Amino acid sequence: MPAWSRATVAIALAGVLLVAGVAPLYALAPGGPSTGGSHSPADARVQALPESSFDVATTYRIDIRSDGDARWTINRTFALENDSHREGFEAIAEEFIDGEYSGQTVDAFEGASGLAAEATGREMTIVDVSHNVRTSNDSGSLLLSFIWTNFSYENGDRLHIDDVFETDPSWFPGLSEHERLIIARPAGYQYYSASTNVENQLLRWEGPHTFGSERPYIVFSPISPSGPTGQTGPGAFVLGGVALLSVLVILGYAARVGKLPGRRPTVEAGSSASTTAGDSRADDEPGGATDERATGVDEYDEGADSEGVGNSEHTATTTPEEGAEEAEEDEVDKDLLSDEERVERLLDENGGRMKQAHIVEETGWSNAKVSQLLSAMADDGRIEKLRIGRENLISFPDEEPDQR
């Protein structure tokens, strides 16, 4: 059942749920209640191909503002696998833009803000509502955006988000499969504490997930100019520790392959001792250079590993035991990568360019998840998408496209 329609029903039945003790949102049966009434031709097409016929992935993104308001963007991406899907999505999109699509309206969030206002004692409203549609050959997205006023509150010089989620019954009890929640910090603030890990300067929760008593909470503190990064509080120790660990790992690898400054790789017997222009370029590159596309606190840079000695004709000899250890380390690192880093690693391994269908095959993810992930990465400038025939060609920015 669509997340928004479940939220609408949950809020409409809030009084009943309080008495009966039934969990809203996720406890409702798939498919939702029957709306009844007459239907236009577009309605008929939608009912002939209901949302359950699509693979749908939903992202709730909350961009917190320094004044306490929050910009919400709900992105629901439909996988369009055939002409029937495309026709059905066109009918859905028309109703959505006109604000007539009952499965996806802002009503649920207006009801949620009312519950939260009563629970917190802060006046809350939903304003600046917009509806947008994005389509490609293999996916279509419905984007509902609005501002939720007074979503967070100040305590001293810090911004807090917690009580807004503590309504009874909860208006946001969890995430279904193929749903995710993303919260971004306000400008001029850093993460002081949070109920989940920071990835690429974002907080993420992946479904299926039930919050229960562990509802989302975040504390932001002003960025201090005293330090080189302005990071203070507990997060500073986490970031510092991860940064130090990353440096040690890179230096250790560089030492193994002979790429530390001032140190030359071992030359095998019979090899020329002269240095080619390619060797000079390799020596000029710092052994610990990192890929600029990878940021965040939980990131591992695979670009540095792949570039270590490939630019030099003379390589350090490696024993079978060392080779096995390196292969095992690569496998462990792959398991620790974020979804974005896995895509970037695949691109690195394939010369910087891949077809979207090949990324689906390599990762084993659904078409909807890959399409949504690539769209988000393209919006962030981490990749570029180029339409070639009926295929999407994915590449790093500034790569020359080919038919790979």
C-alpha beads as a LAMMPS data file, in Angstrom:
LAMMPS data file: protein, C-alpha beads

404 atoms
403 bonds

1 atom types
1 bond types

-500.0 500.0 xlo xhi
-500.0 500.0 ylo yhi
-500.0 500.0 zlo zhi

Masses

1 110.0

Atoms # bond

1 1 1 0.000 0.000 0.000
2 1 1 1.409 3.435 -0.853
3 1 1 3.053 5.073 2.108
4 1 1 1.131 8.319 1.756
5 1 1 -2.265 6.654 1.580
6 1 1 -1.402 4.611 4.663
7 1 1 -0.414 7.785 6.478
8 1 1 -3.666 9.446 5.424
9 1 1 -5.732 6.567 6.716
10 1 1 -3.678 6.357 9.911
11 1 1 -4.239 10.009 10.737
12 1 1 -7.916 9.894 9.788
13 1 1 -8.348 6.967 12.174
14 1 1 -6.141 8.432 14.909
15 1 1 -8.975 8.583 17.424
16 1 1 -9.954 4.977 16.759
17 1 1 -6.351 3.825 16.984
18 1 1 -5.890 5.523 20.333
19 1 1 -8.763 3.507 21.745
20 1 1 -8.071 0.211 20.004
21 1 1 -4.295 0.347 20.351
22 1 1 -3.784 -0.497 16.674
23 1 1 -0.494 0.664 15.143
24 1 1 -1.094 3.128 12.283
25 1 1 0.636 3.200 8.907
26 1 1 2.339 -0.156 8.581
27 1 1 -0.388 -2.233 10.251
28 1 1 -2.955 -1.563 7.529
29 1 1 -3.501 -4.248 4.930
30 1 1 -1.915 -3.744 1.471
31 1 1 -4.159 -2.111 -1.077
32 1 1 -5.861 0.329 1.270
33 1 1 -9.532 1.100 1.617
34 1 1 -11.869 1.324 -1.346
35 1 1 -12.566 4.923 -2.281
36 1 1 -15.734 4.294 -4.298
37 1 1 -17.393 6.973 -6.430
38 1 1 -17.240 7.668 -10.161
39 1 1 -14.009 7.775 -12.125
40 1 1 -12.676 9.669 -15.108
41 1 1 -10.920 7.820 -17.994
42 1 1 -7.615 8.459 -16.241
43 1 1 -9.037 6.880 -13.079
44 1 1 -10.064 3.834 -15.075
45 1 1 -6.567 3.377 -16.439
46 1 1 -5.054 3.677 -12.970
47 1 1 -7.504 1.131 -11.545
48 1 1 -6.814 -1.206 -14.465
49 1 1 -3.130 -1.036 -13.514
50 1 1 -2.946 -0.355 -9.749
51 1 1 0.195 0.714 -7.946
52 1 1 0.731 -2.858 -6.804
53 1 1 1.653 -3.622 -10.437
54 1 1 4.731 -1.378 -10.154
55 1 1 7.996 -1.721 -8.283
56 1 1 7.977 1.482 -6.216
57 1 1 10.784 2.923 -4.083
58 1 1 10.110 5.840 -1.729
59 1 1 12.539 8.334 -0.206
60 1 1 11.504 10.780 2.518
61 1 1 14.108 13.549 2.631
62 1 1 13.992 16.216 5.358
63 1 1 16.277 19.238 4.949
64 1 1 16.399 21.024 8.291
65 1 1 16.676 24.825 8.297
66 1 1 18.416 26.964 10.877
67 1 1 15.125 28.691 11.762
68 1 1 13.600 25.370 12.856
69 1 1 11.513 24.777 9.736
70 1 1 12.056 21.707 7.558
71 1 1 11.776 21.213 3.811
72 1 1 10.238 17.806 3.112
73 1 1 10.611 16.086 -0.266
74 1 1 8.881 12.747 -0.795
75 1 1 10.160 11.029 -3.931
76 1 1 8.271 7.951 -5.091
77 1 1 9.976 6.255 -8.056
78 1 1 8.004 3.801 -10.213
79 1 1 9.853 1.236 -12.347
80 1 1 8.429 1.431 -15.889
81 1 1 9.161 -1.949 -17.430
82 1 1 6.724 -1.919 -20.369
83 1 1 4.277 0.262 -22.306
84 1 1 1.423 -0.560 -19.923
85 1 1 3.505 0.749 -17.023
86 1 1 4.329 3.932 -18.908
87 1 1 0.678 4.576 -19.812
88 1 1 -0.442 3.844 -16.275
89 1 1 2.169 6.171 -14.810
90 1 1 1.158 8.979 -17.181
91 1 1 -2.402 8.762 -15.851
92 1 1 -1.157 8.770 -12.261
93 1 1 1.150 11.725 -12.956
94 1 1 -1.670 13.825 -14.437
95 1 1 -3.810 13.381 -11.343
96 1 1 -0.815 13.972 -9.077
97 1 1 0.059 17.307 -10.713
98 1 1 -3.588 18.398 -10.456
99 1 1 -3.627 17.452 -6.770
100 1 1 -6.391 14.918 -7.423
101 1 1 -4.466 11.673 -6.928
102 1 1 -5.941 10.304 -3.696
103 1 1 -2.985 8.003 -3.059
104 1 1 -0.525 10.886 -2.752
105 1 1 -1.683 14.139 -1.212
106 1 1 -0.361 16.477 1.424
107 1 1 -3.405 15.814 3.617
108 1 1 -1.619 13.093 5.583
109 1 1 1.175 15.452 6.567
110 1 1 -1.214 18.242 7.470
111 1 1 -2.864 15.795 9.833
112 1 1 0.533 14.693 11.163
113 1 1 1.592 18.280 11.824
114 1 1 -1.619 18.776 13.789
115 1 1 -0.849 15.761 15.984
116 1 1 2.750 16.928 16.458
117 1 1 1.676 20.490 17.301
118 1 1 -0.648 19.182 19.992
119 1 1 2.076 16.923 21.423
120 1 1 4.850 19.547 21.407
121 1 1 2.929 22.746 22.139
122 1 1 4.487 24.424 19.092
123 1 1 2.397 25.888 16.301
124 1 1 3.021 23.920 13.110
125 1 1 1.729 24.373 9.575
126 1 1 2.373 22.877 6.143
127 1 1 3.167 25.573 3.553
128 1 1 4.785 26.031 0.135
129 1 1 3.411 22.776 -1.299
130 1 1 4.561 21.715 -4.775
131 1 1 4.013 18.700 -7.043
132 1 1 6.564 17.671 -9.672
133 1 1 7.061 14.704 -11.980
134 1 1 10.299 13.338 -13.424
135 1 1 10.366 10.625 -16.087
136 1 1 12.930 8.624 -17.991
137 1 1 12.540 5.640 -20.271
138 1 1 12.615 3.135 -17.417
139 1 1 11.303 5.054 -14.394
140 1 1 8.946 7.797 -13.316
141 1 1 9.048 9.807 -10.091
142 1 1 6.386 11.738 -8.195
143 1 1 7.879 14.451 -5.987
144 1 1 5.784 16.057 -3.275
145 1 1 7.552 18.938 -1.524
146 1 1 6.493 21.251 1.307
147 1 1 7.781 23.172 4.334
148 1 1 6.839 21.964 7.813
149 1 1 7.184 24.932 10.164
150 1 1 8.705 24.608 13.660
151 1 1 9.738 21.018 12.985
152 1 1 12.758 21.385 15.313
153 1 1 13.300 23.501 18.430
154 1 1 16.174 25.401 20.040
155 1 1 17.742 24.551 23.386
156 1 1 20.572 26.976 24.068
157 1 1 22.544 27.248 20.850
158 1 1 21.562 23.768 19.646
159 1 1 18.738 22.545 17.436
160 1 1 16.833 19.433 18.512
161 1 1 14.586 17.027 16.612
162 1 1 12.830 14.456 18.793
163 1 1 9.457 15.453 20.225
164 1 1 7.926 15.953 16.781
165 1 1 8.034 12.161 16.316
166 1 1 6.671 11.395 19.800
167 1 1 2.940 11.502 19.122
168 1 1 0.515 8.864 20.334
169 1 1 -0.315 7.159 18.066
170 1 1 2.869 7.683 16.072
171 1 1 2.330 9.332 12.695
172 1 1 5.660 7.892 11.471
173 1 1 6.058 4.460 13.106
174 1 1 8.516 3.000 10.622
175 1 1 9.573 2.304 7.055
176 1 1 8.333 -0.410 4.729
177 1 1 10.538 -2.337 2.336
178 1 1 11.986 -0.110 -0.417
179 1 1 11.497 3.003 1.738
180 1 1 14.184 5.210 3.243
181 1 1 14.325 8.288 5.458
182 1 1 17.087 10.880 4.963
183 1 1 17.678 13.911 7.195
184 1 1 20.160 16.663 6.242
185 1 1 21.700 19.176 8.650
186 1 1 20.997 22.911 8.379
187 1 1 23.586 25.308 6.997
188 1 1 26.027 26.462 9.664
189 1 1 25.363 23.453 11.911
190 1 1 27.002 20.087 12.491
191 1 1 25.801 16.792 13.947
192 1 1 26.300 16.717 17.711
193 1 1 24.435 13.468 18.395
194 1 1 21.948 11.287 16.528
195 1 1 20.148 7.962 16.711
196 1 1 21.835 6.629 13.562
197 1 1 25.174 6.931 11.777
198 1 1 26.224 9.820 9.550
199 1 1 26.921 8.934 5.900
200 1 1 27.996 11.604 3.414
201 1 1 26.839 14.273 5.889
202 1 1 23.352 12.715 5.928
203 1 1 21.403 10.593 8.404
204 1 1 19.805 7.533 6.819
205 1 1 17.286 4.912 7.870
206 1 1 16.560 2.046 5.471
207 1 1 13.358 0.001 5.433
208 1 1 11.989 -2.306 6.501
209 1 1 12.416 -0.694 9.916
210 1 1 10.148 -0.136 12.908
211 1 1 11.094 2.741 15.196
212 1 1 9.043 1.686 18.211
213 1 1 10.381 3.462 21.296
214 1 1 13.641 4.258 19.456
215 1 1 12.212 7.103 17.424
216 1 1 14.539 9.370 15.438
217 1 1 16.368 12.043 17.405
218 1 1 19.080 14.470 16.302
219 1 1 20.956 17.308 17.976
220 1 1 22.746 19.918 15.843
221 1 1 25.333 22.321 17.225
222 1 1 26.708 25.470 15.555
223 1 1 29.903 24.967 13.584
224 1 1 32.775 26.487 15.544
225 1 1 35.492 28.350 13.612
226 1 1 38.072 27.386 16.267
227 1 1 39.099 24.112 14.638
228 1 1 40.258 23.376 11.103
229 1 1 36.930 21.715 10.285
230 1 1 34.696 23.434 12.832
231 1 1 33.709 20.034 14.237
232 1 1 33.090 19.868 17.987
233 1 1 31.283 17.576 20.391
234 1 1 31.285 13.748 20.269
235 1 1 31.167 13.766 16.466
236 1 1 34.621 15.364 16.367
237 1 1 36.216 12.332 17.994
238 1 1 34.415 9.972 15.622
239 1 1 35.442 11.934 12.541
240 1 1 39.000 12.339 13.789
241 1 1 39.333 8.644 14.584
242 1 1 38.001 7.566 11.203
243 1 1 40.265 10.037 9.402
244 1 1 43.321 8.769 11.303
245 1 1 42.399 5.153 10.579
246 1 1 41.979 5.944 6.870
247 1 1 45.418 7.599 6.729
248 1 1 47.049 4.624 8.464
249 1 1 45.398 2.145 6.086
250 1 1 46.498 4.121 3.022
251 1 1 50.050 4.589 4.316
252 1 1 50.285 0.897 5.162
253 1 1 49.201 -0.067 1.683
254 1 1 51.560 2.481 0.121
255 1 1 54.453 1.096 2.158
256 1 1 53.646 -2.431 0.971
257 1 1 53.763 -1.499 -2.726
258 1 1 56.687 0.896 -2.381
259 1 1 54.829 4.141 -3.051
260 1 1 55.883 6.170 -0.030
261 1 1 57.620 9.462 -0.925
262 1 1 61.310 8.883 -1.538
263 1 1 60.942 5.123 -1.891
264 1 1 61.133 3.267 -5.222
265 1 1 59.418 -0.024 -6.064
266 1 1 61.634 -3.112 -6.123
267 1 1 63.134 -3.708 -9.594
268 1 1 63.307 -7.337 -10.645
269 1 1 66.548 -8.748 -11.988
270 1 1 67.095 -8.039 -15.670
271 1 1 64.810 -5.011 -15.716
272 1 1 66.081 -1.653 -16.895
273 1 1 66.875 0.777 -14.079
274 1 1 65.856 3.751 -16.220
275 1 1 62.609 5.515 -15.405
276 1 1 60.018 6.151 -18.088
277 1 1 57.817 9.194 -18.297
278 1 1 54.992 7.059 -16.926
279 1 1 57.141 6.191 -13.876
280 1 1 57.790 9.861 -13.208
281 1 1 54.114 10.650 -13.287
282 1 1 53.378 7.768 -10.921
283 1 1 56.015 8.959 -8.451
284 1 1 54.659 12.506 -8.557
285 1 1 51.238 11.289 -7.406
286 1 1 50.855 10.998 -3.618
287 1 1 50.348 7.387 -2.563
288 1 1 47.429 8.376 -0.296
289 1 1 45.488 10.406 -2.864
290 1 1 41.793 9.961 -2.332
291 1 1 38.855 9.983 -4.736
292 1 1 37.146 13.406 -4.463
293 1 1 33.762 11.783 -5.058
294 1 1 33.892 9.909 -1.729
295 1 1 32.958 11.941 1.357
296 1 1 31.449 11.286 4.787
297 1 1 32.517 9.563 7.958
298 1 1 31.875 5.905 7.099
299 1 1 33.564 5.983 3.694
300 1 1 36.494 3.897 2.432
301 1 1 38.410 5.121 -0.616
302 1 1 38.738 2.342 -3.163
303 1 1 40.130 4.666 -5.855
304 1 1 43.480 4.908 -4.054
305 1 1 43.773 1.099 -3.938
306 1 1 43.105 0.719 -7.649
307 1 1 45.710 3.332 -8.617
308 1 1 48.527 2.229 -6.326
309 1 1 51.119 0.781 -8.763
310 1 1 49.226 0.489 -12.028
311 1 1 51.039 3.530 -13.535
312 1 1 54.516 2.053 -13.129
313 1 1 56.223 -0.613 -15.245
314 1 1 58.183 -1.856 -12.214
315 1 1 56.074 -3.398 -9.469
316 1 1 56.952 -4.648 -6.030
317 1 1 57.018 -8.431 -5.750
318 1 1 54.154 -9.908 -3.725
319 1 1 54.091 -13.330 -2.096
320 1 1 51.020 -15.592 -2.519
321 1 1 50.212 -15.071 1.159
322 1 1 50.235 -11.277 0.739
323 1 1 48.065 -11.541 -2.361
324 1 1 45.493 -13.600 -0.483
325 1 1 45.489 -11.079 2.364
326 1 1 44.935 -8.195 -0.074
327 1 1 42.064 -10.051 -1.788
328 1 1 40.444 -10.687 1.586
329 1 1 40.851 -7.006 2.554
330 1 1 39.217 -5.936 -0.736
331 1 1 36.240 -8.221 -0.035
332 1 1 35.817 -6.839 3.478
333 1 1 36.007 -3.263 2.207
334 1 1 33.338 -4.008 -0.418
335 1 1 30.935 -5.127 2.299
336 1 1 31.496 -1.834 4.129
337 1 1 30.762 0.380 1.131
338 1 1 27.632 2.500 0.873
339 1 1 25.338 2.023 -2.136
340 1 1 26.823 5.106 -3.809
341 1 1 30.369 3.843 -3.298
342 1 1 29.489 0.434 -4.729
343 1 1 28.299 2.140 -7.911
344 1 1 31.447 4.278 -8.055
345 1 1 33.613 1.199 -7.524
346 1 1 31.837 -0.616 -10.365
347 1 1 32.450 2.386 -12.620
348 1 1 36.131 2.409 -11.609
349 1 1 36.409 -1.289 -12.456
350 1 1 34.799 -0.749 -15.861
351 1 1 36.775 2.235 -17.084
352 1 1 34.436 4.898 -15.727
353 1 1 31.382 3.978 -17.827
354 1 1 28.628 1.356 -17.552
355 1 1 25.119 0.786 -18.802
356 1 1 22.464 1.035 -16.115
357 1 1 21.276 -2.501 -16.897
358 1 1 24.762 -3.840 -16.171
359 1 1 24.772 -2.074 -12.791
360 1 1 21.480 -3.825 -11.977
361 1 1 23.047 -7.176 -12.941
362 1 1 26.257 -6.612 -10.966
363 1 1 24.564 -5.422 -7.765
364 1 1 21.494 -7.659 -7.819
365 1 1 19.351 -4.642 -6.841
366 1 1 15.912 -3.940 -8.284
367 1 1 15.482 -1.636 -11.287
368 1 1 13.598 0.844 -9.103
369 1 1 16.341 1.029 -6.470
370 1 1 19.118 1.464 -9.047
371 1 1 17.145 4.101 -10.967
372 1 1 16.423 6.097 -7.807
373 1 1 20.010 5.793 -6.562
374 1 1 21.498 6.912 -9.891
375 1 1 19.102 9.863 -10.106
376 1 1 20.153 10.999 -6.631
377 1 1 23.857 10.600 -7.494
378 1 1 23.342 12.566 -10.713
379 1 1 21.629 15.346 -8.763
380 1 1 24.649 15.436 -6.424
381 1 1 27.083 15.661 -9.360
382 1 1 28.736 12.315 -8.567
383 1 1 27.784 10.721 -11.907
384 1 1 26.279 11.646 -15.255
385 1 1 23.410 9.867 -17.058
386 1 1 23.261 9.842 -20.857
387 1 1 20.417 8.342 -22.902
388 1 1 21.668 6.181 -25.801
389 1 1 18.762 4.511 -27.598
390 1 1 16.748 2.709 -24.912
391 1 1 19.692 2.480 -22.522
392 1 1 21.042 4.795 -19.838
393 1 1 24.823 5.146 -19.949
394 1 1 26.277 5.968 -16.538
395 1 1 29.681 7.637 -16.256
396 1 1 31.760 9.820 -14.019
397 1 1 31.547 13.562 -14.792
398 1 1 33.722 14.641 -17.757
399 1 1 34.133 11.038 -19.011
400 1 1 33.822 10.630 -22.787
401 1 1 30.751 8.391 -23.404
402 1 1 31.000 5.144 -25.390
403 1 1 28.743 2.124 -25.882
404 1 1 30.221 0.046 -23.032

Bonds

1 1 1 2
2 1 2 3
3 1 3 4
4 1 4 5
5 1 5 6
6 1 6 7
7 1 7 8
8 1 8 9
9 1 9 10
10 1 10 11
11 1 11 12
12 1 12 13
13 1 13 14
14 1 14 15
15 1 15 16
16 1 16 17
17 1 17 18
18 1 18 19
19 1 19 20
20 1 20 21
21 1 21 22
22 1 22 23
23 1 23 24
24 1 24 25
25 1 25 26
26 1 26 27
27 1 27 28
28 1 28 29
29 1 29 30
30 1 30 31
31 1 31 32
32 1 32 33
33 1 33 34
34 1 34 35
35 1 35 36
36 1 36 37
37 1 37 38
38 1 38 39
39 1 39 40
40 1 40 41
41 1 41 42
42 1 42 43
43 1 43 44
44 1 44 45
45 1 45 46
46 1 46 47
47 1 47 48
48 1 48 49
49 1 49 50
50 1 50 51
51 1 51 52
52 1 52 53
53 1 53 54
54 1 54 55
55 1 55 56
56 1 56 57
57 1 57 58
58 1 58 59
59 1 59 60
60 1 60 61
61 1 61 62
62 1 62 63
63 1 63 64
64 1 64 65
65 1 65 66
66 1 66 67
67 1 67 68
68 1 68 69
69 1 69 70
70 1 70 71
71 1 71 72
72 1 72 73
73 1 73 74
74 1 74 75
75 1 75 76
76 1 76 77
77 1 77 78
78 1 78 79
79 1 79 80
80 1 80 81
81 1 81 82
82 1 82 83
83 1 83 84
84 1 84 85
85 1 85 86
86 1 86 87
87 1 87 88
88 1 88 89
89 1 89 90
90 1 90 91
91 1 91 92
92 1 92 93
93 1 93 94
94 1 94 95
95 1 95 96
96 1 96 97
97 1 97 98
98 1 98 99
99 1 99 100
100 1 100 101
101 1 101 102
102 1 102 103
103 1 103 104
104 1 104 105
105 1 105 106
106 1 106 107
107 1 107 108
108 1 108 109
109 1 109 110
110 1 110 111
111 1 111 112
112 1 112 113
113 1 113 114
114 1 114 115
115 1 115 116
116 1 116 117
117 1 117 118
118 1 118 119
119 1 119 120
120 1 120 121
121 1 121 122
122 1 122 123
123 1 123 124
124 1 124 125
125 1 125 126
126 1 126 127
127 1 127 128
128 1 128 129
129 1 129 130
130 1 130 131
131 1 131 132
132 1 132 133
133 1 133 134
134 1 134 135
135 1 135 136
136 1 136 137
137 1 137 138
138 1 138 139
139 1 139 140
140 1 140 141
141 1 141 142
142 1 142 143
143 1 143 144
144 1 144 145
145 1 145 146
146 1 146 147
147 1 147 148
148 1 148 149
149 1 149 150
150 1 150 151
151 1 151 152
152 1 152 153
153 1 153 154
154 1 154 155
155 1 155 156
156 1 156 157
157 1 157 158
158 1 158 159
159 1 159 160
160 1 160 161
161 1 161 162
162 1 162 163
163 1 163 164
164 1 164 165
165 1 165 166
166 1 166 167
167 1 167 168
168 1 168 169
169 1 169 170
170 1 170 171
171 1 171 172
172 1 172 173
173 1 173 174
174 1 174 175
175 1 175 176
176 1 176 177
177 1 177 178
178 1 178 179
179 1 179 180
180 1 180 181
181 1 181 182
182 1 182 183
183 1 183 184
184 1 184 185
185 1 185 186
186 1 186 187
187 1 187 188
188 1 188 189
189 1 189 190
190 1 190 191
191 1 191 192
192 1 192 193
193 1 193 194
194 1 194 195
195 1 195 196
196 1 196 197
197 1 197 198
198 1 198 199
199 1 199 200
200 1 200 201
201 1 201 202
202 1 202 203
203 1 203 204
204 1 204 205
205 1 205 206
206 1 206 207
207 1 207 208
208 1 208 209
209 1 209 210
210 1 210 211
211 1 211 212
212 1 212 213
213 1 213 214
214 1 214 215
215 1 215 216
216 1 216 217
217 1 217 218
218 1 218 219
219 1 219 220
220 1 220 221
221 1 221 222
222 1 222 223
223 1 223 224
224 1 224 225
225 1 225 226
226 1 226 227
227 1 227 228
228 1 228 229
229 1 229 230
230 1 230 231
231 1 231 232
232 1 232 233
233 1 233 234
234 1 234 235
235 1 235 236
236 1 236 237
237 1 237 238
238 1 238 239
239 1 239 240
240 1 240 241
241 1 241 242
242 1 242 243
243 1 243 244
244 1 244 245
245 1 245 246
246 1 246 247
247 1 247 248
248 1 248 249
249 1 249 250
250 1 250 251
251 1 251 252
252 1 252 253
253 1 253 254
254 1 254 255
255 1 255 256
256 1 256 257
257 1 257 258
258 1 258 259
259 1 259 260
260 1 260 261
261 1 261 262
262 1 262 263
263 1 263 264
264 1 264 265
265 1 265 266
266 1 266 267
267 1 267 268
268 1 268 269
269 1 269 270
270 1 270 271
271 1 271 272
272 1 272 273
273 1 273 274
274 1 274 275
275 1 275 276
276 1 276 277
277 1 277 278
278 1 278 279
279 1 279 280
280 1 280 281
281 1 281 282
282 1 282 283
283 1 283 284
284 1 284 285
285 1 285 286
286 1 286 287
287 1 287 288
288 1 288 289
289 1 289 290
290 1 290 291
291 1 291 292
292 1 292 293
293 1 293 294
294 1 294 295
295 1 295 296
296 1 296 297
297 1 297 298
298 1 298 299
299 1 299 300
300 1 300 301
301 1 301 302
302 1 302 303
303 1 303 304
304 1 304 305
305 1 305 306
306 1 306 307
307 1 307 308
308 1 308 309
309 1 309 310
310 1 310 311
311 1 311 312
312 1 312 313
313 1 313 314
314 1 314 315
315 1 315 316
316 1 316 317
317 1 317 318
318 1 318 319
319 1 319 320
320 1 320 321
321 1 321 322
322 1 322 323
323 1 323 324
324 1 324 325
325 1 325 326
326 1 326 327
327 1 327 328
328 1 328 329
329 1 329 330
330 1 330 331
331 1 331 332
332 1 332 333
333 1 333 334
334 1 334 335
335 1 335 336
336 1 336 337
337 1 337 338
338 1 338 339
339 1 339 340
340 1 340 341
341 1 341 342
342 1 342 343
343 1 343 344
344 1 344 345
345 1 345 346
346 1 346 347
347 1 347 348
348 1 348 349
349 1 349 350
350 1 350 351
351 1 351 352
352 1 352 353
353 1 353 354
354 1 354 355
355 1 355 356
356 1 356 357
357 1 357 358
358 1 358 359
359 1 359 360
360 1 360 361
361 1 361 362
362 1 362 363
363 1 363 364
364 1 364 365
365 1 365 366
366 1 366 367
367 1 367 368
368 1 368 369
369 1 369 370
370 1 370 371
371 1 371 372
372 1 372 373
373 1 373 374
374 1 374 375
375 1 375 376
376 1 376 377
377 1 377 378
378 1 378 379
379 1 379 380
380 1 380 381
381 1 381 382
382 1 382 383
383 1 383 384
384 1 384 385
385 1 385 386
386 1 386 387
387 1 387 388
388 1 388 389
389 1 389 390
390 1 390 391
391 1 391 392
392 1 392 393
393 1 393 394
394 1 394 395
395 1 395 396
396 1 396 397
397 1 397 398
398 1 398 399
399 1 399 400
400 1 400 401
401 1 401 402
402 1 402 403
403 1 403 404
